[in-house]
Structures are given as C-alpha cells and as structure tokens.
Amino acid sequence: MSSAIELSIGQQFEIERFNRALDATTDPDQLRQLAKQLMQAWQAQKAATKWAIHQQHSPPSFQVPQGSEVIHD
C-alpha cells in the first residue's frame, strides 16, 4: 500500500516556471546552468528528506548547551 505524494499548487507552478524557462532557452550555456541548478535542488531535497526520516526514527536527544552547568540532586 503506497500513497502518492501530491505537489502543492506552488510546487506545480514552480515546475511550470522551470519548464517554460527550459523551453525558451536556446543557449547551451544557459541550459547547462539550469541543469546544474536543478541537480543541486534535487540533491538538497534528497538530503532534507533523508534527514527528516532519520529524525522521525531517532529517539529525541537532550543535549546540554556548551557552557551550561548540570545540577545533580
């Protein structure tokens, strides 16, 4: 049983914006720049997703900020 991931309206508009920019670009250097931006965004999203999943499956950690004293009774 898998659930489909739905894109928000904002995300759909962003996809359309990139599609139009790609369609309108005839300069190979501009296409290369757009491809690099998209690759960077994709990898950043993958990293954020991995981090979020890890946070969900990890027990909460309580850390004492540096320089703070821990008082024991």
Secondary structure, 3 states (H helix, E strand, C coil): CCCCCCCCHHHHHHHHHHHHHHHHCCCHHHHHHHHHHHHHHHHHHHHHHHHHHHHHHCCCCCCCCCCCCCCCC
